[in-house]
Amino acid sequence: MTGSEPQRDITITGDGTIIGDHSTSVVMKDVHIGDKVYAHSELEELRDHLARAVAAYEARMYQRIARSAAPPERPYKFLYAFDIEDADIFFGREAACDALYQTVRKDRLSILHAKSGAGKTSLLNAGLAPRLISEARLPLYARVYEDPALAIKRALVPPSLGPWPALLPDLPLPVFLGLACGCLGRQTQELVLILDQFEEFFIFWPEREHREPFMCALASCYADETMPLRIILSLRNEYYADLADLEAHIPTVFHNHYRLAALSREDAQAAITAPLARLDAELYYEPALLETLLDDLDSGGMELAHLQIICSRLYETLPPGQTALTLAAYNAMARAEGVLGAYLDEVLAGFSGPREHIAREVLKALVSSEATRRVLNRATLGTRLRQAPGLPDVDDAALDAVLERLVDARLLRREEDGGDAQRAPPMSAFRYEMAHDYLAERVRTWLDRDDLAVKRAEELLERELANWRASGTLMSEDHLDVIAAQAERMQLSPQAQELLLRSALDHACHVRACWAWHTDPTRATAVLTGFLLDEDREGARALAEALWPEGQALDETFDPVVTQLQHALSSGDAQQQQRAREIGVFIGPAFESGWGGRAGALRTAFRALVPGRWSAILTLALGSALGGLVGGIVQAFLGLAMHFVGTGMDSKQFLIFIALNAPAIGVFAGLVGAGMRTGHVLSRGRSLIYEVLGAACGGALGGLSITFYFTILDILNPGPRLWLAFVDLTVSSALLAAAVAVGIRVNPLARAGMEGLGGRVLTAVVIAGLLGVFRDLLFGWQGVFPGGTLVAIFLSASVALGICLSERMIAR
């Protein structure tokens, strides 16, 4: 590849479209994803990492099929779902497996739905997945209980393979899956994305607008027929209708679905007896027991989850040397009605002392307010337990022992937190969930009204955090009220604390409470300084008024704010320097005085820097208008001296001219000040361009009004070339106003120690004077040089002085 070859950018849009030439004859320069830009080398790093991940995933899945031929350790799964390795003991669903397979083959999108506990996950894992893999179709199983796109990426590219490339987190889902499919080996025909328990997506994202991004991404994947990808959504019956949200993007979403029905009596008998035949021991069910189990299942007194539990318990409690599972043993277990509760109570009773309390709180933490299973990592569980009543001092060793016991008892399922299940990481790298939905429904009954309120608030906060990370949207006031009512019983992460504070400031409610929840002083200081230097000053004012009423002292944890402002003053960032200088007008004494002085200065700074928008605009307009009045008077006397006004006037006429001219210039100056402050408000003080444009617009309006004013008063001759006067005065006034704004805001004399009023006014005068010289040389001022230059100098001085003094008044 030669240096003369063209360089082009790649743009990856939100829906996954890749714009750019991908041929080998083109040198790739940058990759654009949304508003972020990545080097092309980062795209190559992503491709290499993804190729390794896909190859490892393929190898692991094909190995799992080979392991499924080994004799099973147990004939039943208790509360656990069947997995790929359990295909040889998965009986009773042969017809359902074939029907689902045919459904999946019909279209690239399939829906599997059934009631809770019907065995959807087992059917996908032990029934469908082995058949797909045997045909070189690679299943990719993911749960979308929080961030769907992230969950899919983690399922294929676990962090255990190494740190993610920089591109991967922001990569749109269609692009990610397209690249992944491109990395499939020759032996693999296609990728089959299985999103199990998809109802969690609707539970976690109840607002339709928050679901839209993932729905659009999923539809984009489905629409791309060149991508070797199939999609299976599995969910409960009661959430099936919610797929109507997806119908707007995929009109055929309901056309290809399979409803998993309850087991027939014959299938249930196979599920009970056939697994025993896979064992070496000669075990069998007593006919009376078999008929009783089937009758209980038919009558609705026993569900499929019960069936696995009962069969597991009958097998595990079989006395040594006995080969028959008997009705007497089943009756002794209280039959189906009490089997799960009895087992759960038995496991909990096995804990000694406070560990039973820990175990109960762990189970409660892993159930949602909707009686669904939640997935939490070890760190989050520890945090939640320390918030639970009666468990403030729970230690890590006790929690780890309880978790290990619950996993051994098959009440909890454990997997590595985003890593490879074959590795053995420390306990802190695991995440946990209940083994079955039925167990979640049982534990849900333990929750009282207060527990449910806290859970709903936690779940709401998780959704709001995910939405804030994705789109930067603050939470509504209603949602803030719900979370604030329960926040004392919740563990708030630093991100959650910041979101709550920003939302509270946006709605002007719960501000003091949200600030009090900042447990990290360093982060709290960063947020505080951010409001001063980078953020909306209205937020700074609201924060100050809520935190520090008149006469209340600041806490010493805010001492670093002064230090950070000093750093901003010495930084190379002109915008930061300007903001820090403005603040320094009020907190200057804090740099020399003790903490008492700093507290008062900071409080004054917060209150003074953020006046109301309209009052600030009016104040600046009035102050600059007063300056303009003075400038108008000076201009009249200057014109008299330069002989371009006052010719032929007596004293009375000249005074009348001053009385007419000064208000006109005052109006001009007032419009300049109002326009400049309006630009400041619109840009929240962050953009000089807005302020200059605002001043120029105000100046243009002022010049236009002066022209009309002078024409009506017959000061200007309304001849055929009157329009030239309109253009001349309008353009000249706009340029003069822009010069004043630039001079005030861009003050190069600050480096020479003139950062105050004098330097700003002098800079404005110099820039306006240069503009006047240019105008004089180009057009002349009624033939008198340097009339235009002098007028520009005196007018800019008076307007700039009026604006600067008004800003000081606003600040005070």
Residue pairs with C-beta under 8 A, 6 or more apart in sequence:
1 25
1 27
5 25
5 26
5 27
6 26
6 27
7 26
7 27
7 28
7 29
8 20
8 21
8 26
8 27
8 28
8 29
9 20
9 28
9 29
9 30
9 31
9 32
10 18
10 19
10 20
10 22
10 28
10 30
10 31
10 32
10 40
10 43
11 18
11 19
11 20
11 31
11 32
12 18
12 19
12 31
12 32
12 33
12 171
12 172
12 175
13 19
13 172
14 34
14 172
14 213
14 216
15 172
15 174
15 216
15 217
15 220
16 172
16 173
16 174
16 175
16 178
16 217
16 220
16 221
16 224
18 175
20 28
22 28
27 40
28 40
28 43
29 40
30 37
30 38
30 39
30 40
31 37
31 38
31 39
31 40
31 42
31 43
31 167
32 38
33 167
33 170
33 171
33 172
34 170
36 170
38 166
38 167
42 165
42 166
42 167
43 167
45 165
45 166
45 167
46 165
46 167
46 168
46 171
46 179
47 179
47 183
49 157
49 161
49 162
49 164
49 165
49 168
50 157
50 168
50 179
50 180
50 183
51 183
52 161
53 156
53 157
53 158
53 161
53 183
54 156
54 180
54 183
54 184
54 185
55 183
55 185
56 161
57 138
57 140
57 156
58 138
58 184
58 185
58 187
58 188
60 422
61 84
61 133
61 138
61 139
62 133
64 84
64 85
64 133
65 84
65 130
65 133
65 134
67 85
68 84
68 85
68 86
68 87
68 88
68 130
69 88
70 85
71 278
71 279
71 280
72 86
72 88
72 89
72 275
72 278
72 279
74 312
74 315
75 89
75 275
75 276
75 278
75 279
75 311
75 315
76 89
76 275
76 308
76 311
76 312
76 315
77 86
77 89
77 122
77 308
77 312
78 308
78 309
78 312
78 410
78 435
79 305
79 308
79 309
79 410
79 411
79 434
79 435
79 436
79 438
79 439
80 410
80 413
80 435
80 436
81 119
81 121
81 122
81 125
81 436
82 89
82 90
82 119
82 121
82 122
82 125
82 126
82 127
83 125
83 126
84 125
84 126
84 129
84 130
84 133
86 122
86 125
86 126
87 126
87 127
87 130
88 278
89 274
89 275
89 278
90 122
90 126
90 127
91 267
91 270
91 271
91 274
91 275
92 263
92 267
92 268
92 269
92 270
92 271
92 274
93 119
93 122
93 123
93 127
93 263
93 267
93 271
94 267
95 267
96 123
96 127
96 260
96 261
97 123
97 127
97 128
97 131
99 258
100 110
100 112
100 123
100 127
100 128
100 258
100 260
101 128
101 131
101 132
103 110
103 112
103 256
103 257
103 258
104 110
104 128
104 132
104 192
104 230
104 232
106 256
107 252
107 255
107 256
108 222
108 225
108 229
108 230
108 231
109 222
109 230
109 231
109 232
109 233
109 250
109 252
109 253
109 256
110 230
110 231
110 232
110 233
110 256
110 257
110 258
111 232
111 233
111 234
111 235
111 240
111 243
111 253
111 254
111 256
111 257
111 258
112 120
112 123
112 124
112 232
112 233
112 234
112 235
112 257
112 258
112 260
113 120
113 234
113 235
113 236
113 237
113 240
113 257
113 258
113 259
113 260
114 120
114 236
114 237
114 259
114 260
114 261
115 236
115 237
116 236
116 437
116 438
116 441
117 303
117 304
117 305
117 436
117 437
117 438
118 260
118 262
118 304
119 260
119 304
120 196
120 197
120 234
120 260
121 196
121 197
121 234
123 260
124 139
124 141
124 194
124 196
124 232
124 234
125 141
128 139
129 139
129 141
129 194
132 138
132 139
132 192
133 139
135 189
136 187
136 188
136 189
137 188
137 189
137 190
137 191
137 192
137 230
138 184
138 188
138 190
138 191
138 192
139 192
139 194
140 152
140 155
140 156
140 191
140 192
140 193
140 194
141 155
141 194
141 196
142 148
142 151
142 152
142 154
142 155
142 193
142 194
142 195
142 196
143 151
143 195
143 196
143 197
143 200
143 375
144 151
144 152
144 195
144 198
144 200
144 201
144 204
144 214
145 151
145 197
145 200
145 201
145 204
145 374
145 375
146 204
146 462
146 466
147 466
147 470
148 173
148 195
148 201
148 214
149 172
149 173
149 176
149 214
149 217
150 169
152 173
152 176
152 177
152 193
152 195
153 168
153 169
153 171
153 176
154 418
156 180
157 164
157 168
158 416
158 418
158 419
158 420
159 418
159 419
160 416
160 418
160 419
160 420
160 423
160 425
161 420
168 176
171 179
172 217
173 214
173 217
173 218
173 220
173 221
174 217
174 220
174 221
174 224
174 227
177 191
177 193
177 221
177 227
177 229
178 224
178 227
180 191
181 190
181 191
181 227
181 228
181 229
184 190
184 191
184 228
189 228
190 228
190 229
190 230
191 228
191 229
191 230
192 229
192 230
192 231
192 232
193 221
193 229
193 230
193 231
193 232
194 232
194 234
195 201
195 231
195 232
195 233
195 234
196 234
197 234
197 235
197 372
197 373
198 233
198 234
198 235
198 239
199 235
199 236
199 238
199 239
199 242
199 372
200 372
201 211
201 214
202 211
202 235
202 239
202 242
203 368
203 370
203 372
203 459
204 459
204 462
204 463
204 466
205 211
205 214
205 463
205 466
206 463
207 463
208 245
210 463
210 467
211 245
213 470
215 245
215 246
215 248
215 249
216 249
218 231
218 246
218 249
218 250
219 246
219 249
219 250
221 227
221 229
221 231
222 231
222 250
223 250
233 243
235 243
237 259
240 257
243 253
243 254
246 253
247 253
247 254
262 304
263 271
263 297
263 304
265 294
265 297
265 298
268 293
268 294
268 297
268 307
269 290
269 294
271 307
272 285
272 290
272 293
272 294
272 307
272 311
273 284
273 285
273 290
275 311
276 283
276 284
276 285
276 315
281 323
282 323
283 315
283 318
283 323
283 324
283 325
284 323
284 324
284 325
285 293
285 324
285 325
286 324
286 325
286 326
286 327
288 326
288 327
289 314
289 325
289 326
289 327
289 329
289 330
292 327
292 330
293 302
293 307
293 310
293 330
296 302
296 335
296 336
297 303
297 307
301 335
301 336
301 337
302 310
302 336
303 438
305 340
305 436
305 437
305 438
306 336
306 339
306 340
306 438
309 339
309 340
309 343
310 330
310 333
310 336
310 339
313 333
313 339
313 343
314 325
314 329
314 330
314 333
315 325
317 329
317 333
318 325
318 329
333 339
333 342
334 342
340 438
340 439
340 442
341 442
344 411
344 439
344 442
347 359
347 405
347 406
347 409
347 411
348 356
348 359
348 360
349 356
350 405
351 358
351 359
351 402
351 405
354 391
354 394
354 398
355 398
355 401
355 402
357 390
357 391
358 385
358 391
358 394
358 398
358 399
358 402
359 402
359 405
359 406
360 446
361 384
361 385
361 388
361 391
362 381
362 385
362 399
362 402
362 403
362 406
362 412
362 432
363 406
363 411
363 434
363 439
363 443
363 446
364 388
364 443
364 446
364 447
364 451
365 374
365 376
365 381
365 384
365 385
365 388
366 373
366 374
366 375
366 376
366 381
366 412
366 432
366 433
366 434
366 440
366 443
367 373
367 374
367 434
367 440
367 443
367 444
367 447
368 374
368 440
368 455
368 459
369 447
369 452
369 455
369 456
369 459
371 437
371 440
371 441
371 444
372 437
372 440
373 433
373 434
373 437
373 440
374 433
375 431
375 432
375 433
376 384
376 431
376 432
376 433
377 417
377 430
377 431
377 432
378 399
378 400
378 403
378 417
378 427
378 428
378 429
378 430
378 431
378 432
379 428
381 399
381 403
381 432
382 394
382 396
382 399
383 491
384 491
385 391
385 394
385 399
386 392
386 394
386 491
387 489
387 490
387 491
400 427
403 412
403 414
403 427
403 430
403 432
406 412
407 413
407 414
407 432
410 435
411 434
411 435
411 439
412 432
412 433
412 434
412 435
413 432
413 433
413 434
413 435
414 430
414 431
414 432
415 421
415 430
415 431
416 423
416 425
416 429
416 430
416 431
417 429
417 430
417 431
418 431
419 425
419 429
434 440
434 443
447 455
450 489
453 485
453 486
454 486
454 489
454 490
456 482
457 482
457 483
457 485
457 486
457 487
457 490
458 486
458 490
460 479
460 482
460 483
461 483
461 490
461 492
461 496
464 475
464 479
464 483
464 499
465 493
465 495
465 496
465 499
467 473
468 474
468 475
468 499
469 495
474 499
474 502
474 503
474 506
475 483
475 499
475 500
475 503
477 507
477 509
480 500
480 503
480 504
480 507
480 509
480 510
481 509
481 510
483 490
483 500
484 500
484 504
484 510
484 513
484 514
487 500
487 513
487 517
492 500
492 517
492 519
494 520
494 523
497 514
497 517
497 518
497 519
497 520
497 523
498 523
498 527
500 510
500 514
500 517
501 511
501 514
501 515
501 517
501 518
501 527
501 543
502 539
503 514
504 510
504 511
504 513
504 514
505 511
505 539
505 542
505 543
506 539
508 542
511 542
511 543
511 546
511 547
512 546
512 547
515 524
515 543
515 546
515 547
518 524
518 527
521 557
522 560
524 557
525 557
525 558
525 560
525 561
525 564
528 543
528 558
528 561
529 560
529 561
529 564
529 565
531 537
531 539
531 540
531 543
532 540
532 561
532 565
532 579
532 583
532 605
532 606
532 609
533 564
533 565
533 568
533 576
533 579
533 580
533 583
534 579
535 684
536 684
537 609
537 610
537 684
537 685
538 610
538 613
540 606
540 609
540 610
541 606
541 607
541 609
541 610
541 611
542 610
543 606
544 603
544 606
544 607
544 610
545 606
545 607
548 554
548 603
548 606
553 596
553 599
554 598
554 599
554 602
554 603
556 595
558 599
558 602
559 595
559 598
561 602
562 587
562 590
562 591
562 598
562 602
565 580
565 583
565 584
565 587
566 580
566 591
568 576
568 577
568 579
568 580
569 577
569 580
569 581
569 584
571 577
575 686
578 745
579 685
581 750
581 755
582 609
582 811
583 605
583 609
584 591
585 808
585 811
586 601
586 604
586 605
586 608
586 609
586 811
587 598
587 601
587 602
587 604
587 605
588 601
589 597
589 598
589 601
590 597
590 598
590 601
590 602
593 601
608 810
608 811
608 812
609 811
611 619
611 810
613 681
616 677
616 681
616 810
617 674
617 677
617 678
617 681
618 674
619 806
619 809
619 810
620 673
620 674
620 676
620 677
620 803
620 806
620 807
620 810
621 670
621 671
621 673
621 674
621 677
622 670
622 673
622 806
623 673
623 802
623 803
623 805
623 806
623 809
624 669
624 670
624 672
624 673
624 674
624 799
624 802
624 803
624 806
625 666
625 667
625 669
625 670
625 673
625 802
626 666
626 802
627 669
627 798
627 799
627 800
627 801
627 802
627 803
627 805
628 662
628 665
628 666
628 667
628 668
628 669
628 670
628 672
628 795
628 798
628 799
628 802
629 662
629 663
629 665
629 666
629 669
630 798
630 802
631 665
631 669
631 794
631 795
631 797
631 798
631 799
632 658
632 661
632 662
632 663
632 664
632 665
632 666
633 658
633 661
633 662
634 794
634 798
635 661
635 665
635 791
635 794
635 795
636 645
636 646
636 654
636 657
636 658
636 661
636 662
638 787
638 790
638 791
638 794
639 645
639 646
639 787
639 791
640 646
640 654
642 784
642 787
642 790
643 784
644 781
644 782
644 784
644 787
645 657
646 654
646 657
649 657
657 715
660 709
660 713
660 715
664 705
664 706
664 709
664 710
665 706
665 795
667 702
667 705
667 706
667 709
668 699
668 702
668 703
668 705
668 706
668 733
669 702
669 795
669 798
669 799
669 802
670 702
671 698
671 699
671 701
671 702
671 705
672 695
672 698
672 699
672 702
672 737
672 740
672 741
672 799
672 803
673 695
673 698
673 799
673 802
673 803
673 806
674 698
675 694
675 695
675 696
675 697
675 698
675 699
675 701
675 737
676 691
676 692
676 694
676 695
676 698
676 737
676 741
676 744
676 803
677 694
678 694
678 698
679 687
679 690
679 691
679 692
679 693
679 694
679 695
680 690
680 691
680 694
682 690
682 694
683 689
683 690
683 691
688 742
688 745
688 746
691 741
691 745
692 738
692 741
692 742
692 745
693 738
694 741
695 737
695 738
695 740
695 741
696 734
696 735
696 737
696 738
696 741
697 734
698 737
699 733
699 734
699 735
699 736
699 737
699 738
700 730
700 731
700 733
700 734
700 737
702 733
702 737
703 729
703 730
703 731
703 732
703 733
703 734
704 726
704 729
704 730
704 733
706 729
706 733
707 716
707 725
707 726
707 729
707 730
710 716
711 718
711 722
711 725
716 722
716 725
728 779
732 775
735 771
736 768
736 771
736 792
736 795
736 796
737 799
739 764
739 767
739 768
739 771
739 792
739 796
740 764
740 767
740 768
740 796
740 799
740 800
740 803
742 764
742 767
743 760
743 761
743 763
743 764
743 765
743 766
743 767
743 768
743 796
743 800
744 760
744 761
744 763
744 764
744 800
744 803
744 804
746 763
747 754
747 755
747 759
747 760
747 763
748 763
749 755
749 759
749 762
749 763
750 759
752 759
754 762
757 801
757 804
757 805
757 808
760 800
760 804
761 797
761 800
761 801
761 804
764 796
764 797
764 799
764 800
765 793
765 796
765 797
765 800
767 796
768 792
768 793
768 795
768 796
769 789
769 792
769 793
769 796
771 792
772 786
772 788
772 789
772 790
772 791
772 792
772 793
773 786
773 788
773 789
775 781
775 788
775 789
775 792
776 785
776 786
776 787
776 788
776 789
779 788
780 788
781 787
781 788
781 791
